[in-house]
Amino acid sequence: MAIPLPVRVQAAASQLAFWLPAPVRRAAAGRTVRIDGQDLALDAQLLLRLQKIARAELVRGSVEQSRALLDVGRHLVSGRPVEPVSARELDVPTLDGNRSAERSSSVEGGGGGMDGLPATLYTPVGLPEKSPLLVFFHGGGWVIGTRASHDNACRFLAKHAGVRVLSIEYRLAPEFPFPAATDDALAAFDYAVAKAGDLGADPARIAVGGDSAGGNLAAVTAQQAVKRGGPAPAFQLLIYPATDFAHRYRSQDLFAENLFLTDVHMKWFEGHYVPEGSDLTDPRLSPLRADDLSGLPPALVVTAGFDPLRDEGEAYAEKLREAGVEVALRRHEDLIHGFINFTGVGTRFREALAETAGALRQGLAGKG
């Protein structure tokens, strides 16, 4: 029986492949993939090739098995921890103040015995007090992500954007389906505003952000905060966000298979997160379906060219623009879904996240 290699050995081997000469990497990856007038980056194509050889998948088997696979897989692609960034564990109260006991013990970092939502505050060393703060919601289809799966992405954003990052362990489906995650996201933003001084943050420069499912939660949080009146985010960072459950977009057909996030995965996530009979046009599920987007904070919407979620993310950016919201849209046409978590392999993924961090820094610079 074959003995699996230690994770560190697998990680070193996978990272080494990306430092081979370009002709060797191209031979290993195969011919350039071209879809919809876009060429897939060599780093992305090689990563997909290695995942296929290893039979690695985003989702496999049960929810518990898929969560475990993600926890192992993150070590292979995220790279060494970004330094110098300090990390402090916090406890964020929920909207009703007493739901921590309900949290699933299967979620890494879950809040068994805690008084609220577990969270991590990332602070770049040397960052002054009253700095901008990003309340970050991780991706994972509302089912499999954790703070741990996005640890290095948060560290990277903190260091390169010059912000504090508060990463939230919101409740996951299917144990806690919609709208539990949206409730937790809004509670986390409220906490950041109320405790800005304790967090070392400027209350006038608190942003919300996230990737994929987390981008959905960030968009929903901004809408809900503005709708109710009172404090609202200063900025939105929406990285390949899910914005519309009620419509099937062209990109979902173009990129349905073999590009990390597949159509099968998306249906699996939706089946666990969205209760049967839900109104798919509810803006808390589908922020694109909100009647009025006016008055929302400025936004950066980042999409990937080879991503099933590409078109709905860009449709949301356009609807924000039509509503008079200041919005910047950046499509990385050569990349795939999930790229902010692949910074440990190759260079292209890091370049894209560095650009995103720079835009976040700029977006918050004039606030306050």
Secondary structure, DSSP 8 states (H G I E B T S, - for coil): ------HHHHHHHHHHHTTS-HHHHHHHH-S--EETTEE--HHHHHHHHHHHHTT--SS-SSHHHHHHHHHHHHHHHS-S--SSEEEEEEEE--SSS--GGGS-TTSTT--TT-SSEEEEEEEETT--SSEEEEEEE--STTTS--TGGGHHHHHHHHHHHT-EEEEE----TTTS-TTHHHHHHHHHHHHHHHTHHHHTEEEEEEEEEEETHHHHHHHHHHHHHHHH-S---S-EEEES----SS---HHHHHTSSSSSS-HHHHHHHHHHHS-TT--TT-TTT-GGG-S--TT---EEEEEEEE-TTHHHHHHHHHHHHHTT--EEEEEEEEEETTGGG-TTSSSHHHHHHHHHHHHHHHHHHT--
